[in-house]
Amino acid sequence: MLKIINKSIRVKMVLLLLTAIVIPIVISSFITYKYTTESVKKGEVEKNIQLFQEGEKNITTYFDSVNKASTMMYDVGSDRNNWIYFFKISNKSYVIEQDVHRLLHRISASVDGMYQVNLYVNKTKYSYLFKNYSLGKKELNDDFYKSIMEVDKFIEPTHISSNYNVNHIFDNKKKEVVSFHRKITDIPKEDVLGYISIDIELEKIEELCKGLYDSSAEEIYIFDKKNNRVIYNSINKDVGQNIKEDWYYKILTNKEYTNNIEVGENIITYINTKNDYMDWIIAKKIPLNYLYRDAKEIARKNLFIGAVLALVIMSISIFISYHFTKPIKELIEYIEVIKKGDFNVNIKVNRKDEFGILTKHFKNMIETINDYIINEYKLEIINKSNELKVLQAQINPHFLNNTLQAIGTEALKRGNKTVYVLLSKLGGMMSYSMNTETTLVKFSDELNYSISYLELQKNRFGEYLEYKIDIEEETKNFFVPKMIIQPIIENSFKHGFRDTLTKGKITITARIVNKKTLKIEIEDNGSGISDEKLKKLKQNLYNDKITGQNIGLNNCYKRLKFYFKQQGKLELDTTEVGGLKVTIIIEYA
């Protein structure tokens, strides 16, 4: 390639024109793409921050409603409805379950998404659970609430719901919930009268988050900063568990109310929401390729316009360079003809510029040289050429093939069919091998060539050689490199049968695997090869290290790779009887 660039004025001109015009187009497209992506990124981030602020309002408004519902027992009314009074005077003999049912039903109905409500009364040690419009009651201690109520109210991160040990009227179905817990105190005193727990279905959190992200590409997360646990995420991964996302801890170090960070191939937009009962982070993971989808569309359009423009410029550049260098090309063609000995070439002078003057002077020079070439010199060249043709004819291999056929015919006339058959097979092999125009042949032709070779060897070794051909009919029409099987068979005679006195056996099998893969196996029962030598042979073969003992295999392997690249394989292995098996695998597209 470098030689062409160094020698060709036409190529240099094309490259110069393309460099002067195409490179600015490419740089302009790149700058436009960078500016567009940054602009899109900034716009998307601002839009997401506004969206998150609205989403945060929805979430906090909802939980403020839950918080308000938990204070209904503080409502001032008649003595019967003053629940603070109820908590104080309640005892095991004075429990108005109908009133408790009405209160918990009222709380449950006040806010959408409540799964169940539990009320614990310290004085009576009774726990009341309202679920599915039913009320259950059980006498319990308050160990559960003492273990979790470090503050007056808080939200417990996502967990599997429980029946608060009130199991006798409820099923044991479990559900993912977020729990709002509150102490019931004797205001303005700080005496704890009881506790209330409101379980919110996780589906409600999901509903509140739906408008905050595109579920086809983005992911939404809600984290509890107090204990670093996952409240909710849209991919339903590690909900209620400890947070495993590394980028979450990068957010913690940023004290800003809302911001964004870039992590790998994603951008994380987040917002902090905090009040006296929650300290959460709402975050959204946006893939950069999704964020930049509009910018990429613009870039593709710019690229298409640039490609069309570059194609037009290239066409113009090629036309200009071709028109400018055409006379030089013509002059070179004249020189090539003259180099071959034709000094009578018709040199046309069609231009009047500098190229025309150069061509005219060159024509005059050739005519002058031609006048000085004497007839004897021409005659000597002709004689030398004829002598060379005679020498070539003397070594024409077709002469040998025709001679073999003639000898075979004579042997047949004299009744020696064996000689005729052997000579015919040898002649067929020579005809097959002399055809150098075809490099890929049908497997059936290559197989017939190899069988002819085996027949000649069979005549030589007699009963000490046996061969078997086992092929599927469909394999015959697959194309393989010419002379790919016979050299492998020949290796068996050179190395496999050289040091053994047992009867030699060669088997050739061919199968179609997965409809498009040809698998050929050639194996013998020769003396075989040790594991160490086989390993070295494979290393030499695959690393292209030719030795005196594997030239044939190396040649087959290289031609297989040349024609079929990675789809062509040659494998070596020992057989069960100790010989060598060569497997050729060709995958056809």
VEXDREN-2710 file (C-alpha; in Angstrom, 1 decimal):
% VEXDREN-2710
k/r/px/py/pz
1/MET/0.0/0.0/0.0
2/LEU/2.8/2.4/0.9
3/LYS/4.6/1.6/-2.4
4/ILE/1.5/2.5/-4.3
5/ILE/1.1/5.8/-2.4
6/ASN/4.8/6.6/-2.9
7/LYS/4.7/5.9/-6.7
8/SER/1.3/7.1/-7.8
9/ILE/0.7/10.8/-8.4
10/ARG/-3.0/10.0/-8.9
11/VAL/-3.3/8.5/-5.5
12/LYS/-1.4/11.4/-3.9
13/MET/-3.7/13.9/-5.6
14/VAL/-6.8/12.0/-4.4
15/LEU/-5.4/11.7/-0.9
16/LEU/-4.5/15.4/-0.8
17/LEU/-8.0/16.5/-2.0
18/LEU/-9.7/14.2/0.4
19/THR/-7.5/15.2/3.3
20/ALA/-8.2/18.9/2.6
21/ILE/-12.0/18.5/2.5
22/VAL/-13.0/15.3/4.3
23/ILE/-11.0/15.8/7.5
24/PRO/-12.7/19.2/8.2
25/ILE/-16.1/17.5/7.7
26/VAL/-15.2/14.7/10.1
27/ILE/-13.9/17.2/12.7
28/SER/-17.1/19.3/12.3
29/SER/-19.3/16.3/12.7
30/PHE/-17.3/15.2/15.9
31/ILE/-17.6/18.7/17.4
32/THR/-21.3/18.8/16.6
33/TYR/-21.9/15.4/18.2
34/LYS/-20.0/16.4/21.3
35/TYR/-21.9/19.6/21.7
36/THR/-25.2/17.9/21.0
37/THR/-24.6/15.1/23.6
38/GLU/-23.5/17.6/26.3
39/SER/-26.5/19.8/25.5
40/VAL/-28.8/16.8/25.6
41/LYS/-27.2/15.5/28.8
42/LYS/-27.7/18.9/30.5
43/GLY/-31.3/19.2/29.4
44/GLU/-32.2/15.6/30.5
45/VAL/-30.6/16.1/33.9
46/GLU/-32.5/19.3/34.5
47/LYS/-35.7/17.6/33.3
48/ASN/-35.1/14.7/35.7
49/ILE/-34.4/16.9/38.6
50/GLN/-37.7/18.8/38.0
51/LEU/-39.5/15.4/37.7
52/PHE/-37.9/14.1/40.9
53/GLN/-38.9/17.2/42.8
54/GLU/-42.5/16.5/41.8
55/GLY/-42.1/12.8/42.6
56/GLU/-40.7/13.7/46.0
57/LYS/-43.7/15.9/46.7
58/ASN/-46.0/13.0/45.8
59/ILE/-44.2/10.5/48.1
60/THR/-43.9/12.9/51.1
61/THR/-47.5/14.0/50.7
62/TYR/-48.6/10.3/50.7
63/PHE/-46.6/9.5/53.9
64/ASP/-47.8/12.7/55.5
65/SER/-51.3/11.3/55.0
66/VAL/-50.2/8.1/56.6
67/ASN/-48.7/10.1/59.5
68/LYS/-51.9/12.0/59.9
69/ALA/-53.9/8.8/59.9
70/SER/-51.8/7.5/62.7
71/THR/-52.9/10.4/64.9
72/MET/-56.6/9.8/64.7
73/MET/-56.8/8.5/68.2
74/TYR/-55.9/12.0/69.4
75/ASP/-59.1/13.4/67.8
76/VAL/-61.1/15.1/70.5
77/GLY/-64.7/14.0/70.7
78/SER/-67.1/12.4/73.2
79/ASP/-65.6/10.3/76.0
80/ARG/-66.2/7.2/73.9
81/ASN/-64.2/8.6/71.0
82/ASN/-61.4/10.1/73.1
83/TRP/-59.0/7.2/72.6
84/ILE/-56.4/8.7/74.9
85/TYR/-58.9/8.3/77.7
86/PHE/-59.6/4.8/76.4
87/PHE/-55.9/3.9/76.7
88/LYS/-55.8/5.1/80.3
89/ILE/-58.9/3.4/81.7
90/SER/-58.7/0.2/79.6
91/ASN/-58.3/-3.1/81.5
92/LYS/-58.9/-6.7/80.6
93/SER/-62.5/-6.5/81.7
94/TYR/-63.2/-3.2/80.0
95/VAL/-62.4/-3.5/76.2
96/ILE/-64.8/-2.1/73.6
97/GLU/-63.7/-4.2/70.6
98/GLN/-66.4/-2.7/68.4
99/ASP/-64.9/0.8/69.0
100/VAL/-61.3/-0.5/68.3
101/HIS/-62.6/-2.1/65.1
102/ARG/-64.2/1.2/64.0
103/LEU/-61.1/3.2/64.8
104/LEU/-58.7/0.9/62.9
105/HIS/-61.1/0.6/60.0
106/ARG/-61.3/4.4/59.8
107/ILE/-57.5/4.6/59.8
108/SER/-57.2/1.9/57.2
109/ALA/-59.8/3.5/54.9
110/SER/-58.3/7.0/55.2
111/VAL/-55.3/6.4/53.0
112/ASP/-55.1/4.2/49.9
113/GLY/-52.6/1.3/49.9
114/MET/-52.7/0.3/53.5
115/TYR/-52.3/-3.5/54.0
116/GLN/-53.0/-3.8/57.7
117/VAL/-53.0/-1.8/60.9
118/ASN/-51.8/-3.0/64.3
119/LEU/-52.6/-1.3/67.6
120/TYR/-50.9/-2.2/70.9
121/VAL/-52.3/-1.0/74.3
122/ASN/-49.8/-1.0/77.1
123/LYS/-52.3/-1.1/79.9
124/THR/-54.1/-4.3/78.8
125/LYS/-51.1/-5.8/76.9
126/TYR/-53.5/-6.5/74.1
127/SER/-52.4/-6.3/70.4
128/TYR/-55.2/-5.6/67.9
129/LEU/-54.7/-6.3/64.2
130/PHE/-57.1/-5.0/61.6
131/LYS/-56.8/-6.8/58.2
132/ASN/-59.3/-7.5/55.4
133/TYR/-62.0/-5.8/57.4
134/SER/-61.5/-8.2/60.3
135/LEU/-60.1/-7.6/63.8
136/GLY/-57.9/-9.9/65.7
137/LYS/-56.8/-9.6/69.3
138/LYS/-54.1/-11.3/71.4
139/GLU/-52.5/-10.6/74.7
140/LEU/-48.8/-9.9/74.2
141/ASN/-45.9/-8.1/75.8
142/ASP/-44.4/-5.0/74.2
143/ASP/-40.9/-6.5/73.6
144/PHE/-41.3/-6.1/69.8
145/TYR/-41.9/-2.3/70.0
146/LYS/-39.3/-1.7/72.7
147/SER/-36.7/-3.2/70.3
148/ILE/-37.5/-1.0/67.3
149/MET/-39.0/2.3/68.8
150/GLU/-35.9/4.4/69.3
151/VAL/-37.8/7.5/68.2
152/ASP/-41.4/8.6/68.4
153/LYS/-42.1/7.7/64.8
154/PHE/-40.3/6.2/61.8
155/ILE/-40.7/4.2/58.6
156/GLU/-39.3/0.7/58.7
157/PRO/-37.7/-0.3/55.3
158/THR/-39.3/-2.9/53.1
159/HIS/-39.7/-6.3/54.8
160/ILE/-42.0/-9.3/54.7
161/SER/-45.3/-8.6/56.5
162/SER/-46.1/-10.3/59.8
163/ASN/-49.3/-10.8/61.8
164/TYR/-47.8/-9.3/64.9
165/ASN/-48.4/-12.7/66.5
166/VAL/-52.2/-12.3/66.1
167/ASN/-52.7/-15.4/64.0
168/HIS/-55.9/-17.0/65.0
169/ILE/-58.2/-15.3/62.4
170/PHE/-55.8/-14.5/59.6
171/ASP/-54.1/-16.5/57.0
172/ASN/-50.3/-16.8/56.9
173/LYS/-49.8/-15.1/53.4
174/LYS/-46.8/-12.9/53.3
175/LYS/-46.4/-9.6/51.5
176/GLU/-43.7/-7.0/51.0
177/VAL/-44.6/-3.9/53.0
178/VAL/-43.2/-0.7/54.3
179/SER/-44.2/-0.1/57.9
180/PHE/-45.0/3.3/59.6
181/HIS/-44.5/3.0/63.4
182/ARG/-45.6/5.6/66.0
183/LYS/-45.6/5.8/69.8
184/ILE/-48.9/6.8/71.4
185/THR/-48.1/9.2/74.3
186/ASP/-50.1/11.0/76.9
187/ILE/-49.7/14.5/75.5
188/PRO/-48.3/16.7/77.0
189/LYS/-46.8/14.0/79.2
190/GLU/-44.3/11.6/77.7
191/ASP/-45.9/8.5/79.1
192/VAL/-46.1/5.8/76.4
193/LEU/-49.7/4.5/76.2
194/GLY/-49.2/2.2/73.3
195/TYR/-48.1/1.8/69.7
196/ILE/-49.6/1.9/66.2
197/SER/-48.1/0.3/63.1
198/ILE/-49.4/0.9/59.6
199/ASP/-48.2/-1.5/56.9
200/ILE/-48.1/0.0/53.4
201/GLU/-48.1/-2.3/50.4
202/LEU/-45.0/-2.1/48.3
203/GLU/-47.2/-1.8/45.2
204/LYS/-48.2/1.6/46.4
205/ILE/-44.6/2.8/46.4
206/GLU/-44.3/1.3/42.9
207/GLU/-47.4/3.3/41.9
208/LEU/-46.0/6.5/43.2
209/CYS/-42.7/5.9/41.2
210/LYS/-44.3/5.0/37.9
211/GLY/-44.2/8.5/36.5
212/LEU/-40.6/9.1/37.5
213/TYR/-38.9/6.8/34.9
214/ASP/-39.1/5.0/31.6
215/SER/-39.4/1.3/32.6
216/SER/-38.1/0.2/29.1
217/ALA/-34.6/1.6/29.8
218/GLU/-34.3/3.3/33.1
219/GLU/-34.2/2.1/36.7
220/ILE/-35.6/3.8/39.8
221/TYR/-34.3/3.3/43.4
222/ILE/-35.4/4.4/46.9
223/PHE/-32.8/4.0/49.7
224/ASP/-33.1/4.4/53.5
225/LYS/-30.0/6.4/54.5
226/LYS/-30.5/5.6/58.2
227/ASN/-29.7/1.9/57.9
228/ASN/-28.5/1.7/54.2
229/ARG/-31.2/-0.6/53.0
230/VAL/-33.2/-0.7/49.8
231/ILE/-36.8/0.5/50.1
232/TYR/-37.7/-0.1/46.5
233/ASN/-36.3/-0.5/43.0
234/SER/-37.9/-1.1/39.7
235/ILE/-35.9/-4.3/38.9
236/ASN/-37.0/-5.9/42.2
237/LYS/-33.4/-6.6/43.2
238/ASP/-32.3/-6.7/46.9
239/VAL/-35.5/-5.0/48.1
240/GLY/-35.3/-4.8/51.9
241/GLN/-31.7/-5.9/51.8
242/ASN/-28.5/-3.9/52.5
243/ILE/-27.5/-1.7/49.7
244/LYS/-24.9/-3.2/47.3
245/GLU/-24.6/-0.5/44.6
246/ASP/-21.2/1.2/44.8
247/TRP/-22.5/4.5/43.4
248/TYR/-24.9/4.9/46.3
249/TYR/-21.9/5.6/48.6
250/LYS/-20.7/8.2/46.2
251/ILE/-24.0/10.0/46.5
252/LEU/-23.7/9.9/50.3
253/THR/-20.5/12.0/50.1
254/ASN/-22.4/14.7/48.2
255/LYS/-24.3/16.9/50.5
256/GLU/-26.4/18.6/47.9
257/TYR/-30.1/18.3/47.9
258/THR/-30.3/17.0/44.3
259/ASN/-27.6/16.3/41.8
260/ASN/-26.2/13.7/39.3
261/ILE/-23.1/11.6/39.0
262/GLU/-21.7/9.6/36.0
263/VAL/-20.8/6.0/36.8
264/GLY/-19.5/3.8/34.0
265/GLU/-22.0/3.7/31.1
266/ASN/-24.8/5.3/33.2
267/ILE/-25.7/8.6/34.8
268/ILE/-27.3/8.6/38.2
269/THR/-29.8/11.4/39.0
270/TYR/-30.9/11.6/42.7
271/ILE/-32.8/13.7/45.2
272/ASN/-32.7/13.7/49.1
273/THR/-36.0/13.7/51.0
274/LYS/-35.9/14.1/54.8
275/ASN/-38.4/14.9/57.6
276/ASP/-38.9/13.8/61.2
277/TYR/-39.8/10.2/60.2
278/MET/-37.9/9.5/57.0
279/ASP/-34.4/10.1/55.5
280/TRP/-34.5/8.7/52.0
281/ILE/-32.7/9.0/48.7
282/ILE/-34.6/8.7/45.4
283/ALA/-32.3/7.8/42.6
284/LYS/-32.6/7.0/38.9
285/LYS/-30.1/5.1/36.7
286/ILE/-30.1/6.3/33.1
287/PRO/-28.0/4.4/30.5
288/LEU/-25.9/6.9/28.5
289/ASN/-26.8/5.3/25.2
290/TYR/-30.5/5.9/26.1
291/LEU/-29.8/9.4/27.3
292/TYR/-28.0/10.3/24.1
293/ARG/-30.5/8.5/21.8
294/ASP/-31.6/11.9/20.2
295/ALA/-28.0/13.1/19.9
296/LYS/-27.1/9.8/18.2
297/GLU/-29.9/10.2/15.8
298/ILE/-28.7/13.7/14.9
299/ALA/-25.2/12.4/14.6
300/ARG/-26.4/9.6/12.3
301/LYS/-28.1/12.2/10.1
302/ASN/-25.0/14.4/10.1
303/LEU/-22.9/11.3/9.3
304/PHE/-25.1/10.4/6.4
305/ILE/-24.9/13.9/5.0
306/GLY/-21.2/13.9/5.5
307/ALA/-20.8/10.5/3.8
308/VAL/-22.8/11.7/0.8
309/LEU/-20.8/14.9/0.7
310/ALA/-17.6/12.9/1.0
311/LEU/-18.7/10.6/-1.8
312/VAL/-19.4/13.6/-4.0
313/ILE/-16.0/15.1/-3.2
314/MET/-14.3/11.8/-3.7
315/SER/-15.9/11.4/-7.1
316/ILE/-14.8/14.9/-8.1
317/SER/-11.3/14.3/-6.7
318/ILE/-11.0/11.0/-8.7
319/PHE/-12.2/12.7/-11.9
320/ILE/-9.7/15.6/-11.5
321/SER/-6.8/13.3/-10.7
322/TYR/-7.7/10.9/-13.5
323/HIS/-8.0/13.7/-16.1
324/PHE/-4.7/15.2/-14.9
325/THR/-2.7/12.0/-14.8
326/LYS/-4.2/10.3/-17.8
327/PRO/-1.4/11.3/-20.2
328/ILE/1.2/9.9/-17.7
329/LYS/-0.7/6.6/-17.6
330/GLU/-0.8/6.5/-21.4
331/LEU/2.9/7.2/-21.6
332/ILE/3.6/4.4/-19.1
333/GLU/1.5/2.0/-21.2
334/TYR/3.6/2.9/-24.3
335/ILE/6.8/2.2/-22.3
336/GLU/5.5/-1.2/-21.2
337/VAL/4.7/-2.2/-24.8
338/ILE/8.2/-1.1/-25.9
339/LYS/9.8/-3.1/-23.0
340/LYS/8.3/-6.2/-24.6
341/GLY/10.2/-5.5/-27.8
342/ASP/7.5/-3.7/-29.9
343/PHE/9.1/-0.5/-31.1
344/ASN/6.4/0.0/-33.7
345/VAL/3.8/1.1/-31.1
346/ASN/1.5/3.9/-32.3
347/ILE/2.1/6.8/-29.9
348/LYS/-0.6/9.3/-30.2
349/VAL/0.0/13.0/-29.4
350/ASN/-3.4/14.6/-28.7
351/ARG/-2.4/17.4/-26.3
352/LYS/-0.6/20.7/-26.7
353/ASP/0.4/21.3/-23.1
354/GLU/3.5/20.1/-21.3
355/PHE/2.4/16.5/-21.4
356/GLY/1.8/16.7/-25.2
357/ILE/5.4/18.1/-25.7
358/LEU/6.8/15.3/-23.5
359/THR/4.9/12.6/-25.4
360/LYS/6.0/14.1/-28.8
361/HIS/9.7/14.0/-27.7
362/PHE/9.3/10.4/-26.4
363/LYS/7.8/9.4/-29.8
364/ASN/10.7/10.9/-31.7
365/MET/13.2/9.1/-29.4
366/ILE/11.6/5.7/-30.0
367/GLU/11.6/6.2/-33.7
368/THR/15.3/7.0/-33.7
369/ILE/16.1/3.9/-31.6
370/ASN/14.0/1.7/-33.9
371/ASP/16.1/2.8/-36.9
372/TYR/19.3/1.6/-35.2
373/ILE/18.0/-1.9/-34.6
374/ILE/19.4/-4.1/-37.4
375/ASN/17.7/-7.1/-38.9
376/GLU/20.4/-9.5/-37.6
377/TYR/19.7/-8.5/-34.1
378/LYS/15.9/-9.1/-34.5
379/LEU/16.7/-12.4/-36.1
380/GLU/18.9/-13.5/-33.2
381/ILE/16.0/-12.7/-30.7
382/ILE/13.6/-14.7/-32.8
383/ASN/16.0/-17.7/-32.9
384/LYS/16.5/-17.6/-29.1
385/SER/12.8/-17.5/-28.5
386/ASN/12.3/-20.5/-30.8
387/GLU/15.0/-22.5/-29.0
388/LEU/13.3/-21.8/-25.6
389/LYS/9.9/-23.1/-27.0
390/VAL/11.6/-26.3/-28.2
391/LEU/13.1/-26.9/-24.7
392/GLN/9.7/-26.3/-23.1
393/ALA/8.0/-28.8/-25.5
394/GLN/10.5/-31.4/-24.6
395/ILE/9.5/-31.5/-21.0
396/ASN/5.8/-31.2/-21.5
397/PRO/4.2/-33.5/-18.9
398/HIS/1.3/-34.3/-21.1
399/PHE/3.7/-36.4/-23.2
400/LEU/4.3/-38.7/-20.2
401/ASN/0.5/-39.1/-19.7
402/ASN/-0.1/-40.0/-23.3
403/THR/2.8/-42.4/-23.3
404/LEU/1.3/-44.2/-20.2
405/GLN/-2.0/-44.5/-21.9
406/ALA/-0.3/-46.0/-25.0
407/ILE/1.6/-48.5/-22.9
408/GLY/-1.6/-49.4/-21.1
409/THR/-3.5/-50.0/-24.4
410/GLU/-0.6/-52.3/-25.6
411/ALA/-0.7/-54.2/-22.3
412/LEU/-4.5/-54.7/-22.7
413/LYS/-3.9/-56.0/-26.3
414/ARG/-1.5/-58.6/-24.9
415/GLY/-4.0/-59.7/-22.3
416/ASN/-2.4/-58.1/-19.2
417/LYS/-5.3/-56.4/-17.6
418/THR/-3.6/-55.8/-14.3
419/VAL/-0.9/-53.6/-16.0
420/TYR/-3.6/-51.8/-17.9
421/VAL/-5.6/-51.0/-14.8
422/LEU/-2.6/-49.8/-12.9
423/LEU/-1.4/-47.7/-15.8
424/SER/-4.9/-46.2/-16.2
425/LYS/-5.0/-45.3/-12.5
426/LEU/-1.6/-43.8/-12.6
427/GLY/-2.5/-41.9/-15.8
428/GLY/-5.7/-40.6/-14.1
429/MET/-3.7/-39.5/-11.1
430/MET/-1.2/-37.6/-13.4
431/SER/-4.1/-36.0/-15.3
432/TYR/-5.7/-34.9/-12.0
433/SER/-2.5/-33.5/-10.5
434/MET/-1.5/-31.7/-13.8
435/ASN/-4.7/-29.7/-13.8
436/THR/-3.3/-26.6/-12.1
437/GLU/-6.3/-24.3/-13.0
438/THR/-8.6/-25.8/-10.3
439/THR/-7.6/-25.5/-6.7
440/LEU/-11.0/-26.4/-5.1
441/VAL/-12.5/-29.7/-6.2
442/LYS/-15.5/-31.8/-5.3
443/PHE/-14.9/-34.2/-2.5
444/SER/-15.8/-37.1/-4.8
445/ASP/-13.0/-36.2/-7.2
446/GLU/-10.5/-36.0/-4.4
447/LEU/-11.7/-39.3/-3.0
448/ASN/-11.4/-41.0/-6.4
449/TYR/-7.8/-39.7/-6.7
450/SER/-7.0/-41.1/-3.2
451/ILE/-8.6/-44.4/-4.0
452/SER/-6.4/-44.7/-7.2
453/TYR/-3.4/-44.1/-5.0
454/LEU/-4.5/-46.8/-2.6
455/GLU/-5.1/-49.3/-5.4
456/LEU/-1.5/-48.7/-6.6
457/GLN/-0.2/-49.3/-3.1
458/LYS/-2.5/-52.3/-2.8
459/ASN/-0.9/-53.8/-5.9
460/ARG/2.5/-53.2/-4.2
461/PHE/1.7/-54.6/-0.7
462/GLY/-0.9/-57.2/-1.7
463/GLU/-2.6/-58.9/1.3
464/TYR/-0.5/-56.8/3.8
465/LEU/-2.7/-53.8/3.0
466/GLU/-6.4/-53.2/3.5
467/TYR/-8.4/-50.1/3.2
468/LYS/-12.0/-49.1/3.9
469/ILE/-14.1/-46.2/2.5
470/ASP/-17.2/-45.2/4.5
471/ILE/-18.8/-42.0/3.4
472/GLU/-22.2/-40.4/3.3
473/GLU/-23.5/-39.7/-0.2
474/GLU/-24.2/-36.1/0.6
475/THR/-20.5/-35.4/1.2
476/LYS/-19.5/-36.0/-2.5
477/ASN/-20.7/-32.6/-3.7
478/PHE/-18.9/-30.5/-1.0
479/PHE/-15.8/-28.7/-2.2
480/VAL/-12.4/-29.3/-0.6
481/PRO/-8.8/-28.1/-1.4
482/LYS/-7.2/-30.3/-4.1
483/MET/-4.6/-32.9/-2.9
484/ILE/-5.8/-32.6/0.7
485/ILE/-6.3/-36.4/1.5
486/GLN/-3.6/-38.3/-0.5
487/PRO/-0.7/-36.6/1.3
488/ILE/-2.2/-37.7/4.7
489/ILE/-2.6/-41.3/3.4
490/GLU/1.0/-41.2/2.1
491/ASN/2.2/-40.3/5.6
492/SER/0.8/-43.6/6.8
493/PHE/3.1/-45.5/4.4
494/LYS/6.1/-43.3/5.2
495/HIS/5.8/-43.4/9.0
496/GLY/2.9/-45.6/10.2
497/PHE/3.7/-48.8/8.4
498/ARG/7.5/-48.5/8.2
499/ASP/8.4/-50.3/11.4
500/THR/5.5/-52.8/11.8
501/LEU/5.0/-56.2/10.4
502/THR/1.2/-56.3/11.0
503/LYS/-1.3/-56.0/8.2
504/GLY/-1.8/-52.3/7.4
505/LYS/-5.3/-50.9/7.5
506/ILE/-6.5/-47.4/6.4
507/THR/-10.0/-46.1/6.9
508/ILE/-11.5/-43.0/5.3
509/THR/-14.9/-41.8/6.7
510/ALA/-16.8/-38.7/5.8
511/ARG/-20.0/-37.3/7.5
512/ILE/-22.1/-34.2/7.4
513/VAL/-22.5/-32.6/10.8
514/ASN/-25.1/-29.9/11.5
515/LYS/-26.0/-29.8/7.8
516/LYS/-23.2/-27.4/6.9
517/THR/-20.1/-29.0/8.3
518/LEU/-18.0/-31.7/6.5
519/LYS/-16.0/-34.0/8.8
520/ILE/-13.4/-36.3/7.2
521/GLU/-11.4/-38.8/9.2
522/ILE/-8.3/-40.7/7.9
523/GLU/-6.9/-43.2/10.4
524/ASP/-4.5/-46.1/10.2
525/ASN/-3.3/-48.9/12.5
526/GLY/0.3/-48.2/12.2
527/SER/3.0/-48.0/14.8
528/GLY/1.4/-44.7/16.1
529/ILE/3.1/-41.9/17.9
530/SER/3.9/-41.2/21.6
531/ASP/1.9/-38.6/23.5
532/GLU/5.1/-36.4/23.8
533/LYS/5.8/-36.6/20.1
534/LEU/2.2/-36.0/19.2
535/LYS/2.1/-32.9/21.3
536/LYS/5.3/-31.6/19.7
537/LEU/3.9/-32.4/16.2
538/LYS/0.8/-30.4/16.9
539/GLN/2.9/-27.5/18.2
540/ASN/5.1/-27.5/15.1
541/LEU/2.0/-27.8/12.8
542/TYR/-0.1/-25.0/14.4
543/ASN/3.0/-22.7/14.8
544/ASP/4.0/-23.2/11.2
545/LYS/7.4/-24.9/12.1
546/ILE/8.1/-27.2/9.2
547/THR/10.3/-30.2/9.8
548/GLY/11.4/-33.0/7.5
549/GLN/8.7/-35.3/8.9
550/ASN/5.6/-33.1/8.7
551/ILE/5.9/-31.2/5.4
552/GLY/2.9/-33.0/4.0
553/LEU/0.7/-32.3/7.0
554/ASN/1.9/-28.7/7.2
555/ASN/1.1/-28.2/3.5
556/CYS/-2.5/-29.6/4.0
557/TYR/-3.0/-27.5/7.1
558/LYS/-1.8/-24.3/5.4
559/ARG/-4.0/-24.8/2.3
560/LEU/-7.0/-25.6/4.6
561/LYS/-6.5/-22.3/6.5
562/PHE/-5.9/-20.4/3.2
563/TYR/-9.2/-21.3/1.7
564/PHE/-11.4/-21.6/4.7
565/LYS/-9.7/-19.4/7.4
566/GLN/-11.1/-20.2/10.9
567/GLN/-13.8/-22.5/9.4
568/GLY/-11.1/-25.0/8.4
569/LYS/-9.5/-27.3/11.1
570/LEU/-7.0/-30.2/11.1
571/GLU/-6.8/-32.3/14.2
572/LEU/-4.4/-35.1/15.2
573/ASP/-5.1/-37.9/17.6
574/THR/-4.1/-41.5/18.3
575/THR/-6.6/-44.3/17.6
576/GLU/-7.8/-47.1/19.9
577/VAL/-5.4/-49.6/18.1
578/GLY/-2.4/-47.3/18.5
579/GLY/-2.3/-45.7/15.0
580/LEU/-2.8/-42.1/14.0
581/LYS/-6.1/-40.4/13.1
582/VAL/-6.2/-37.1/11.2
583/THR/-9.5/-35.3/11.2
584/ILE/-10.4/-32.5/8.7
585/ILE/-13.3/-30.3/9.6
586/ILE/-14.7/-27.7/7.1
587/GLU/-17.6/-25.4/8.1
588/TYR/-19.4/-23.9/5.1
589/ALA/-21.2/-20.6/5.6
END
